[in-house]
Amino acid sequence: MADENIKRISVVHPEQFSQSTSQTAGSIRKAAISRAQGVESALWGGTFLVEPGAKTGIHHHGEQDTVVYVLEGEAYVRWGEHGEASATVGAGDFLHVPAWLIHQEINPSSEKPFRWIVVRSTPEPIVVNLPDEVWE
């Protein structure tokens, strides 16, 4: 008889990733480490993709801290009360987005998407999409 309380390692293959997670216009999030994939964890993990020349809507992640590893491509990230701060990140970089920080990701490439590995500090992703006028 199997003990359901025994801890185990979970493996989630790419074909098991799910887009049935909170989304922001201009991007595609796929959940990998989440309850929907049968993984009980204090964290959420997945992928994030922005196509060439696209940008996300302005948003924040509520109480969640977010850690990102840039897997491929380059992104221009804006944040702040009026989007006045920015940084460019590329493959191999890590990025930390503090809880409640309003931000936007922009793909400056006309040819290559950018893809991130994302880990969030709670088991379900929080995505609060804001109107573009928030930075006007």
MARBA-3410 file (N, C-alpha, C, O; in Angstrom, 1 decimal):
136
0.8,-1.2,0.0,0.0,0.0,0.0,0.9,1.2,0.0,1.8,1.4,0.8 ~ 0.6,2.2,-0.9,1.5,3.4,-1.0,1.0,4.4,0.0,-0.2,4.6,0.3 ~ 2.0,5.0,0.6,1.7,6.1,1.6,1.7,7.4,0.9,2.7,7.8,0.3 ~ 0.5,8.0,0.8,0.4,9.3,0.1,1.1,10.5,0.7,1.3,11.5,0.1 ~ 1.6,10.3,2.0,2.3,11.4,2.7,3.8,11.3,2.4,4.6,12.2,2.9
4.3,10.3,1.7,5.7,10.2,1.4,6.1,11.3,0.3,5.4,11.4,-0.7 ~ 7.2,12.0,0.6,7.6,13.0,-0.3,8.2,12.3,-1.5,8.8,11.3,-1.4 ~ 8.1,13.0,-2.7,8.6,12.5,-3.9,9.1,13.6,-4.8,8.7,14.7,-4.7 ~ 9.9,13.2,-5.7,10.4,14.2,-6.8,9.3,14.1,-7.9,8.9,13.0,-8.3 ~ 9.0,15.3,-8.4,8.0,15.4,-9.5,8.8,15.8,-10.8,9.6,16.7,-10.7
8.5,15.1,-11.9,9.1,15.5,-13.2,7.9,15.9,-14.0,6.9,15.2,-14.2 ~ 8.0,17.1,-14.6,7.0,17.6,-15.5,7.6,17.8,-16.9,8.5,18.7,-17.0 ~ 7.2,17.1,-17.9,7.8,17.2,-19.2,7.1,18.4,-20.0,6.0,18.7,-19.7 ~ 7.8,18.9,-21.0,7.2,20.1,-21.7,5.8,19.9,-22.3,5.0,20.8,-22.3 ~ 5.5,18.7,-22.7,4.2,18.4,-23.3,3.1,18.5,-22.2,1.9,18.5,-22.5
3.5,18.5,-20.9,2.6,18.6,-19.8,2.4,20.0,-19.3,1.5,20.2,-18.5 ~ 3.2,20.9,-19.8,3.0,22.3,-19.3,1.6,22.8,-19.7,1.1,22.3,-20.7 ~ 1.1,23.7,-19.0,-0.3,24.2,-19.2,-0.3,25.7,-19.4,0.2,26.5,-18.6 ~ -1.1,26.1,-20.4,-1.4,27.6,-20.6,-2.6,28.0,-19.8,-3.0,29.1,-19.8 ~ -3.2,27.0,-19.0,-4.4,27.3,-18.2,-3.9,28.0,-16.9,-4.2,27.5,-15.8
-3.2,29.1,-17.0,-2.7,29.9,-15.9,-3.0,31.3,-16.2,-3.3,31.7,-17.4 ~ -2.8,32.2,-15.3,-3.0,33.6,-15.5,-2.1,34.1,-16.6,-0.9,33.8,-16.7 ~ -2.7,34.9,-17.5,-2.0,35.4,-18.7,-2.0,37.0,-18.7,-2.9,37.6,-18.1 ~ -1.1,37.5,-19.4,-1.0,39.0,-19.7,-0.9,39.1,-21.2,-0.2,38.4,-21.9 ~ -1.6,40.1,-21.8,-1.6,40.3,-23.2,-0.2,40.4,-23.7,0.6,41.1,-23.1
0.1,39.8,-24.9,1.4,40.0,-25.5,2.4,38.9,-25.1,3.5,38.9,-25.6 ~ 2.0,37.9,-24.2,2.9,36.9,-23.8,2.2,35.6,-23.6,0.9,35.5,-23.6 ~ 3.0,34.5,-23.4,2.4,33.2,-23.1,3.1,32.7,-21.9,4.3,32.5,-21.9 ~ 2.3,32.4,-20.8,2.8,31.7,-19.6,2.4,30.3,-19.7,1.3,30.0,-20.1 ~ 3.3,29.4,-19.3,3.0,28.0,-19.2,3.4,27.5,-17.9,4.6,27.6,-17.5
2.5,26.9,-17.1,2.8,26.4,-15.8,3.4,25.0,-15.9,3.0,24.2,-16.7 ~ 4.5,24.8,-15.1,5.1,23.5,-15.1,5.1,22.9,-13.7,4.7,21.8,-13.5 ~ 5.4,23.7,-12.7,5.4,23.3,-11.3,4.2,24.0,-10.7,4.2,25.2,-10.3 ~ 3.1,23.3,-10.6,1.8,23.8,-10.1,0.9,22.7,-9.7,1.1,21.6,-10.1 ~ -0.1,23.0,-8.9,-1.1,22.0,-8.5,-1.8,21.4,-9.8,-2.1,20.2,-9.8
-2.0,22.2,-10.8,-2.6,21.7,-12.0,-1.8,20.6,-12.7,-2.4,19.7,-13.4 ~ -0.5,20.6,-12.4,0.3,19.5,-12.9,0.5,18.4,-11.9,1.4,17.5,-12.1 ~ -0.2,18.5,-10.8,-0.1,17.4,-9.8,1.1,17.6,-8.8,1.5,16.7,-8.1 ~ 1.7,18.8,-8.8,2.8,19.1,-8.0,2.4,20.0,-6.8,2.0,21.2,-7.0 ~ 2.5,19.5,-5.6,2.2,20.3,-4.4,3.5,21.0,-4.0,4.5,20.3,-3.6
3.5,22.3,-4.0,4.7,23.1,-3.7,4.3,24.4,-3.1,3.2,24.9,-3.4 ~ 5.2,25.0,-2.4,5.0,26.4,-1.9,5.4,27.4,-3.0,5.1,28.6,-2.8 ~ 5.9,26.9,-4.1,6.3,27.8,-5.2,5.5,27.4,-6.5,4.9,26.4,-6.5 ~ 5.6,28.3,-7.4,5.1,28.1,-8.8,6.2,28.2,-9.7,7.1,29.1,-9.5 ~ 6.3,27.4,-10.8,7.4,27.5,-11.8,6.8,27.3,-13.2,5.9,26.5,-13.3
7.4,28.0,-14.1,6.9,27.8,-15.5,7.8,28.6,-16.5,8.9,29.0,-16.1 ~ 7.2,28.7,-17.7,8.0,29.4,-18.7,7.2,30.6,-19.1,6.0,30.7,-18.9 ~ 7.8,31.6,-19.8,7.3,32.8,-20.2,7.9,33.2,-21.5,9.1,33.1,-21.7 ~ 7.0,33.5,-22.5,7.5,33.7,-23.9,6.9,35.0,-24.4,5.7,35.2,-24.3 ~ 7.7,35.9,-25.0,7.2,37.0,-25.7,7.8,37.0,-27.2,9.0,36.9,-27.4
6.9,37.0,-28.1,7.2,36.9,-29.5,8.0,38.1,-30.0,8.0,39.2,-29.4 ~ 8.7,38.0,-31.1,9.5,39.2,-31.7,8.6,40.4,-31.9,7.5,40.3,-32.4 ~ 9.2,41.5,-31.4,8.5,42.8,-31.6,7.3,43.0,-30.7,6.6,44.1,-30.8 ~ 6.9,42.1,-29.8,5.8,42.2,-29.0,6.1,42.8,-27.6,7.3,42.8,-27.2 ~ 5.1,43.2,-26.9,5.3,43.7,-25.5,4.1,43.2,-24.7,3.0,43.0,-25.2
4.3,43.0,-23.4,3.3,42.6,-22.5,2.4,43.9,-22.1,2.9,45.0,-22.3 ~ 1.3,43.6,-21.6,0.5,44.6,-20.9,1.2,45.0,-19.6,2.1,44.3,-19.2 ~ 0.9,46.2,-19.1,1.4,46.6,-17.8,0.7,45.8,-16.7,-0.5,45.6,-16.7 ~ 1.5,45.3,-15.8,1.0,44.4,-14.8,1.8,44.3,-13.5,3.0,44.8,-13.5 ~ 1.3,43.6,-12.5,2.1,43.3,-11.3,1.7,41.9,-10.8,0.7,41.4,-11.3
2.4,41.4,-9.8,2.1,40.1,-9.3,1.8,40.1,-7.8,2.1,39.1,-7.1 ~ 1.1,41.1,-7.4,0.6,41.2,-6.0,1.7,40.9,-5.0,2.8,41.4,-5.1 ~ 1.4,40.0,-4.1,2.3,39.7,-3.0,3.5,38.8,-3.4,4.3,38.5,-2.6 ~ 3.5,38.4,-4.6,4.5,37.4,-5.0,5.8,38.1,-5.4,5.8,39.1,-6.1 ~ 6.9,37.5,-5.0,8.2,37.8,-5.5,8.4,36.9,-6.7,7.9,35.8,-6.7
9.1,37.4,-7.8,9.3,36.6,-9.0,10.8,36.5,-9.2,11.5,37.6,-9.2 ~ 11.3,35.4,-9.5,12.7,35.2,-9.9,12.7,34.6,-11.3,12.0,33.6,-11.6 ~ 13.5,35.2,-12.2,13.5,34.8,-13.6,14.9,34.5,-14.1,15.9,35.1,-13.6 ~ 15.0,33.4,-14.9,16.3,33.1,-15.5,16.0,33.3,-17.0,15.0,32.7,-17.6 ~ 16.8,34.1,-17.7,16.6,34.4,-19.1,17.2,33.2,-19.9,18.4,33.0,-19.9
16.4,32.4,-20.5,16.8,31.2,-21.2,17.3,31.5,-22.6,18.4,31.1,-23.0 ~ 16.6,32.4,-23.3,17.0,32.8,-24.7,16.4,34.2,-25.0,15.4,34.6,-24.5 ~ 17.1,34.9,-25.9,16.6,36.2,-26.4,17.0,37.3,-25.4,17.8,37.1,-24.5 ~ 16.4,38.4,-25.7,16.7,39.7,-24.9,15.4,40.3,-24.6,14.5,40.3,-25.4 ~ 15.3,41.0,-23.5,14.1,41.7,-23.1,14.5,43.0,-22.5,15.5,43.2,-21.8
13.6,44.0,-22.8,13.7,45.3,-22.2,12.6,45.4,-21.2,11.4,45.2,-21.5 ~ 12.9,45.6,-19.9,11.9,45.6,-18.8,11.8,47.0,-18.3,12.8,47.6,-17.9 ~ 10.5,47.4,-18.2,10.2,48.8,-17.6,9.5,48.6,-16.3,8.8,47.6,-16.1 ~ 9.7,49.5,-15.4,9.0,49.5,-14.1,8.9,50.9,-13.5,9.5,51.8,-14.0 ~ 8.2,51.0,-12.4,8.1,52.2,-11.7,6.8,52.8,-11.8,5.9,52.3,-12.5
6.6,53.9,-11.1,5.3,54.6,-11.0,4.8,55.0,-12.4,3.6,55.0,-12.7 ~ 5.7,55.4,-13.3,5.3,55.8,-14.7,6.1,55.0,-15.7,6.2,55.5,-16.9 ~ 6.7,53.9,-15.4,7.5,53.1,-16.3,8.9,53.8,-16.6,9.5,53.6,-17.6 ~ 9.3,54.6,-15.7,10.5,55.4,-15.9,11.8,54.7,-15.7,12.9,55.1,-16.2 ~ 11.8,53.5,-15.0,13.0,52.8,-14.8,13.1,51.6,-15.8,12.0,51.1,-16.2
14.3,51.2,-16.2,14.4,50.1,-17.1,15.7,49.3,-17.0,16.7,49.8,-16.5 ~ 15.7,48.1,-17.6,16.9,47.3,-17.6,16.7,46.4,-18.8,15.6,46.0,-19.2 ~ 17.8,46.0,-19.4,17.8,45.1,-20.5,18.5,43.8,-20.0,19.6,43.8,-19.4 ~ 17.8,42.6,-20.2,18.3,41.4,-19.8,18.5,40.4,-21.0,17.7,40.5,-21.9 ~ 19.5,39.6,-20.9,19.7,38.6,-22.0,20.0,37.2,-21.5,20.0,37.0,-20.3
20.1,36.3,-22.4,20.3,34.9,-22.1,21.4,34.8,-21.0,22.5,35.3,-21.2 ~ 21.1,34.0,-20.0,22.1,33.8,-18.9,21.9,34.7,-17.7,22.4,34.4,-16.6 ~ 21.1,35.8,-17.9,20.8,36.7,-16.8,19.7,36.2,-15.8,18.8,35.5,-16.3 ~ 19.8,36.6,-14.6,18.7,36.4,-13.6,18.1,37.8,-13.4,18.7,38.8,-13.5 ~ 16.8,37.8,-13.1,16.0,39.0,-12.8,15.2,38.7,-11.6,14.5,37.7,-11.5
15.1,39.7,-10.7,14.2,39.6,-9.6,13.2,40.7,-9.7,13.5,41.9,-9.8 ~ 11.9,40.4,-9.6,10.8,41.4,-9.6,10.2,41.3,-8.3,9.5,40.3,-7.9 ~ 10.3,42.4,-7.5,9.7,42.4,-6.1,8.2,42.4,-6.2,7.6,42.8,-7.2 ~ 7.6,41.9,-5.1,6.1,41.9,-5.0,5.6,43.4,-5.2,6.2,44.3,-4.9 ~ 4.4,43.4,-5.8,3.7,44.7,-6.1,4.3,45.6,-7.1,3.7,46.6,-7.4
5.4,45.3,-7.7,6.1,46.2,-8.6,5.4,46.2,-10.0,5.4,45.1,-10.6 ~ 4.9,47.3,-10.4,4.3,47.4,-11.7,5.4,47.4,-12.8,6.4,48.1,-12.7 ~ 5.2,46.6,-13.8,6.2,46.4,-14.8,5.7,46.0,-16.2,4.5,45.6,-16.3 ~ 6.5,46.0,-17.1,6.2,45.5,-18.5,7.4,45.0,-19.2,8.5,45.5,-18.9 ~ 7.3,43.9,-20.0,8.4,43.3,-20.7,8.2,43.6,-22.2,7.1,43.5,-22.7
9.3,44.0,-22.9,9.2,44.3,-24.3,10.3,43.5,-25.0,11.5,43.4,-24.5 ~ 10.0,42.9,-26.1,10.9,42.2,-26.9,11.4,43.2,-28.0,10.7,43.4,-29.0 ~ 12.7,43.6,-28.0,13.2,44.6,-29.0,13.6,43.9,-30.3,13.8,44.6,-31.3 ~ 13.6,42.6,-30.3,14.0,41.9,-31.5,12.9,41.8,-32.5,11.7,41.5,-32.1 ~ 13.2,42.0,-33.8,12.1,41.7,-34.8,12.2,40.3,-35.3,11.4,39.9,-36.2
13.2,39.5,-34.8,13.4,38.2,-35.3,13.3,37.0,-34.3,12.8,35.9,-34.6 ~ 13.7,37.3,-33.1,13.8,36.2,-32.1,12.8,36.5,-30.9,12.7,37.6,-30.4 ~ 12.1,35.4,-30.4,11.3,35.6,-29.2,12.3,35.6,-28.0,13.5,35.2,-28.1 ~ 11.8,36.0,-26.9,12.6,35.8,-25.6,11.8,34.8,-24.8,10.5,34.8,-24.8 ~ 12.5,33.9,-24.1,11.9,32.9,-23.3,12.6,32.9,-21.9,13.8,32.9,-21.8
11.8,32.9,-20.9,12.3,32.9,-19.5,11.8,31.6,-18.8,10.8,31.1,-19.1 ~ 12.6,31.3,-17.7,12.1,30.3,-16.7,11.7,31.2,-15.5,12.5,32.0,-15.1 ~ 10.5,31.0,-15.0,10.0,31.8,-13.9,9.7,31.0,-12.7,9.1,29.9,-12.8 ~ 10.0,31.5,-11.5,9.6,30.9,-10.3,9.0,32.0,-9.4,9.6,33.1,-9.2 ~ 7.8,31.7,-8.9,7.1,32.6,-8.0,7.0,32.1,-6.6,7.1,30.9,-6.4
6.9,33.1,-5.7,7.0,32.7,-4.2,5.7,32.2,-3.6,5.7,32.0,-2.4 ~ 4.7,31.9,-4.4,3.5,31.3,-3.9,3.1,30.2,-4.9,3.5,30.2,-6.0 ~ 2.2,29.2,-4.5,1.9,28.1,-5.4,1.0,28.4,-6.5,1.0,27.7,-7.5 ~ 0.3,29.5,-6.5,-0.6,29.9,-7.6,-0.1,31.3,-8.1,0.0,32.2,-7.3 ~ 0.1,31.4,-9.4,0.6,32.7,-9.9,-0.5,33.8,-9.7,-1.7,33.6,-9.9
0.0,35.0,-9.3,-0.9,36.2,-9.2,-0.5,37.1,-10.4,0.7,37.4,-10.5 ~ -1.5,37.4,-11.2,-1.2,38.4,-12.3,-2.3,39.4,-12.2,-3.5,39.1,-12.4 ~ -2.0,40.7,-12.0,-2.9,41.8,-12.0,-2.6,42.7,-13.2,-1.6,43.4,-13.2 ~ -3.4,42.5,-14.2,-3.2,43.3,-15.5,-3.9,44.7,-15.3,-5.0,44.8,-14.7 ~ -3.1,45.7,-15.7,-3.5,47.1,-15.5,-3.8,47.7,-16.8,-3.2,47.3,-17.9
-4.6,48.8,-16.9,-4.8,49.5,-18.2,-3.6,50.3,-18.6,-2.8,50.7,-17.7 ~ -3.4,50.4,-19.9,-2.2,51.2,-20.4,-2.1,52.6,-19.8,-1.1,53.2,-19.7 ~ -3.3,53.2,-19.5,-3.4,54.5,-19.0,-2.7,54.7,-17.6,-2.4,55.8,-17.2 ~ -2.4,53.6,-16.9,-1.7,53.7,-15.6,-0.4,54.4,-15.7,0.1,55.0,-14.8 ~ 0.3,54.4,-16.9,1.6,55.1,-17.1,1.5,56.3,-17.9,2.5,56.9,-18.3
0.3,56.8,-18.2,0.2,58.0,-19.0,0.3,59.3,-18.1,0.2,60.4,-18.5
END
